[in-house]
Amino acid sequence: MILDLTGTTSSEIASALLKARRNAGSPAMGMVGTIVVVVDEASHHDAMKAANEAGREHPSRVLVAILRPGRGAPGLDAEVRVGEGIPGEAVLLRLHGELAKVPESVITPLLLPDSPVIVWWPGGGPKVPADDPLGRLGRRRVTDAAATRRASVDFTARAEGYEPGDTDFGWTRLTPWRALMAAALDQYPTKVTAAEVVSAKGNPSADLMAAWLQCRLGVPVEQRNSRGPGVTAVRLFTPSGPIALTRPDGAVATFSIPGQPDRPVALKRRTTSELLSEELRRLDPDDVYAQTLACMVKRESMPADEKTIDAADRRSVQTAVSNAAARTAGAKPAPAKKTVSAARKSAAAKKSSVAKKTAAVKKSVAKKTAGRKTAAKKAATRTVAKKGGGKRVAGRS
């Protein structure tokens, strides 16, 4: 059932919801919470569809608010939907004029009593969600940094104004990645010396992943760009080889652990409704997200060289992987490449050895030259002596 209400009020909308439920033969609500969606006119259809799909797992009252502030007269138009394949209830609200500046006055009377409220901004969200008039109503405040142009600045502001209940879809998208990397270290406990995150340029999830790894492992984490989509690879460098999770196509990933065969892993990019469903499963504060935000701000202030992995160290790790594969195949391992410190020592030793050899050669050449000059002088002296002696003998005779 769909009811259109023009120039209405919150009490009339509540009455329309009750009437629609009774006409549908279900006077009991049977809903677990209220989802408040703050969106613009262009994207409200996709946002309502995602919220209704998430409601199949969590039946909820969905309130989609389109704010239209302007100089016109204040007004409220609504579209009430009950049934029609919707697991809960959905209300599309259009707030005009001065009323759009105080949306909480319209939303508050429509919230389900004694149930959690989730506020979601599909278009990015405010800098500090907890300071937003509608954000104050929510037990959980969901933003999406991928929908903003300056994600790094946005995260900095949200880290400074974080309140328990804040979260972001950029963080939610990392749940399977973080679970797999944590499981890898459980299966293969080893020392991690560095890490690497590869993603499409400007991906906020990659920034959060790098900050999380650096915060948890205390190692330098380098970020590199790829063609995407999204995050394409995460690597943990260890003395025995890298622990890698690579997903070049956005659907199936390859999970690699040193000494074990590669395994394919289903790691498809999830839809918006799936991300929202995950957030609805957990309504308690996400402390790990708060810590990661703090680490992200700290990471942004770090020198660039502390974020970068030494190329020689990366090559030595890759050589170790090649050697492990060669030993498995019965081939002769390749010689391990030296790290930067070993290479410097080797270069210094070679330089010293060359200098010593050069000095020895110069000394030998100088000695031989001096010997030749001495021999030449003696030979000249003997020749002169012979000539002089012959003249004296002839004079005596």
Summary of the structure (lengths in Angstrom):
residues: 397
radius of gyration: 37.4
end to end distance: 153.7
largest distance: 160.2
contacts: 1219
relative contact order: 0.08
helix: 48%
strand: 21%
